[in-house]
Amino acid sequence: MKRLDKKPNLEKHYIISYSNVLHRYDFMTKCIFPLIALFFVVEANAQFGIRLSTQQNDYSNWNTIVSSAVSPANNNIFGSSYEIGVDYWFRLKNVRLEFYPEVGLGYSQSSNSNSGSEAFPSSYKLKKVFGGINAHLYFLDLKNDCMCPTFSKQNDFIKKGLFLILSSKAHFQNKETLYPIDIIKNNDLAIEVAAGLGLDIGISDLITVSPFGMVSYFPSSEWDGISINHGIVHVLPPDETTSNIAFKVGVRIGFRPDYLTNR
């Protein structure tokens, strides 16, 4: 491969003005968040929750491409990211296996503060909309549940509150390469599978707080054009896909309005 000394030809990629970016963000705030609100209304009589998390990523192939073009190297692109999601709850009748369909948003940003040239990007942004399902398996108390909130189960705190998480999600990812005057966007769909542990901590009959930790695996994410965006030209089509192994920590805040109304 060889490297270009001047700004690459960007005609084959989407060059989007800042006004368009603001328009897309405005679309998200006007369309996605009302859908999330509707999600809550439909499930007003069931258990629902909010999930907040941060994760450490390793997009190894993208890191290699970016660090080979930018000096000093940024060798940890999108190293940290953040997610917020909403979910609702249903479970099997006689076994403590609970399911939480979830939708949410994610964000990450990286910068090349010393790139020193308009030929190279100054920063990158990753925006995600995702949906999927989480399963909580209470393996220490699998067949002994009273169908009541954690606050009513203060005896045997660890036994009744510790759970295994299994998760599968689809992420629609929007990646932005930002130059001083241009923005180049690329979209892809990435699949996530994850596993971890969590613990229910009852605050009241209405509210349960559940910290959790997980390991996530993304088999393949694609960034079409990341090489040419950094002035790298290949004789053969480059491999611009990467896997990602992420370590995630977060908390779920669960609500049980149905328990209060049915008491």
C-alpha positions, 0 to 999 in steps of 0.5 A: 500500500502507499500513502497520499500526501494530499487530501484524498479524493472524496467524491465516492463518499458522502460529503455532508454539511453540518446543517445535514448533520444537525438535520439528522440529529433533529430527526432522531430527537423528534422520531426515536425518543417519542417511540421510546416514550410510547414504549413506556406507555404501552408497558405502563402496567408491567415492569420496565427499566432504564439501562446505562452503561460504558464500555471499553472497545478494541476495534483492532483493524481500524486502529491499525489503519488509523495509526498507520496514517496519522502521526502521532498515532491514534491507536485506540479509535472509539476506545470508550463508548456509552449507551442508554437503553429502555426495556420491559420485562416478562418471564417464564411462569415457573422458572426464574428466567426473565427476558428484557427486550431493549432499544437504545442509543450509543455514542463514542468520539475520538480525536487526532488533536495533532494530525497537523494537516487538512489532509487527515481527519481531526476527529471521529464520531460513532452513533448507534441505534440498537435493539435486542433482548437480554435474558437474566437467569437466577441460577442460585434460585432457579425454581423458588420465586415469589413473583415479587420485587427484590425488596420483598426478598431481603433474606438470602440477598445474594442467592435471590439477587445474583443472575447470569446475563445473556444478551444479543443485539443488532446495532445500526452504526453511523460513523463520521470522519471529520475534516476541518470543513468536511464530514464523511459518513458511513453506515453499517449493521453490527451484531453483538453477543454478550454474557456477564453477571448482575445483582439485584439490589432492592431499594423499595417495592417499586425500584430495583437497582441492578449493577452488571458487568459483561463481555461483548463480542462483535464479530464484524463491523465494516467501515467502507472507505476508512483507508482512502479517508486517511490517504492510504491507497491499496492495489487490491480492495482493502480489508476494512472490517474489524471485530471488537471485544468490549468490556461493559459495566453498567446499571439497570434501574427497574420499576414495578408499577404493576406490583403497587397496583396489584397489591 
